[in-house]
Amino acid sequence: MNEIVPLKPRQRDQAAGVLAAAFADYGMWAALFPDTDERNRFLPSMWRGVVAYCQRYGTVETTRDVTGVAGWIKPGYANLTLWRHIRSEFLLPRAVMMLTAKARLRFLRVMSHTEKIHRRLMSEPHWYLWALGVDPIAQSTGIGANLLRSGISYAQLERAACYLETNTKKNVDFYCKRGFGVLFEDRPFPGDLRQWYLCRPADRALS
């Protein structure tokens, strides 16, 4: 059941649900959206938008039973322009508009900061891992590693680097074991939570 396959358009809602469950206890979301009801309303819609954008401008892969999801943006498309949002059904901006004014400001401020760091750190062509999550009931079974390995193979075909951000030391260790290195670290979130920015060089062999 761990075979990696492309996500079908009709599976988008299911994939968003998997990502929402995978990140339900992620500290950054609790910091950005302390109101539990607002957080639970927003995150599935946000992930739906992320999946739609990646399907349009990269690739989204899953398992046959949709227990894990990886969304990648191909080189040159990580800049989220208005036109690209429109071409990916405008789902992410719609989700953001659901938020209260204060929550929207917090979210947009952190996203803007993250995008600026991304542009500063990565001038070379790269695949951007925007989302990688596994349903809690299927974690620690190798699904995440298989999804990551599959995405890295696309970058290697193009001799491109891979890039991502994460917010837990456990995830940093997971990625570093698979060829990534930390480029930068800061604390852009309420509550002084850390964020790490990682890159896997284009010339790193696939293990």
C-alpha angles and dihedrals in degrees: 000000000000094000109131116233137165115272112248118228090242089058094059096103091047091051091049089053091052092051092046090052093045092054098035093113096036108134096221093062093050089049094049095040110029090169103089095204092051091047093050091049095047106043100063090048092047093050090048088058092047091051092048092050093048092048089053099041105025135349139299118202133186143161123272090259093042096239094137134033134194122186119193131182115213122231116294099020105081091098102094101218124180091249092052091050089052092050090052092054095265089263098142096051089047090054092050091052088060090068126093114256094258094047091046091053092050092049096046093046092055093043091050091050091049092050092050092052089047092054092046095050101040118050094145123082110276145161111243118216100212097169137015119164140149127204108261091240090059101040120125091029098105097260094117092049091049092050091049093048091051092052093047089055090063090054092048092054087059094038088239132144125244125230137188145154126227137177107209132069089224090061092046089056091047093054096040090056087058099052104279125127131199113255099177143351131202144152109245098152134087109263093037094272116170128239124198126203114207137187134192109207119237092239096052112116119241109248 
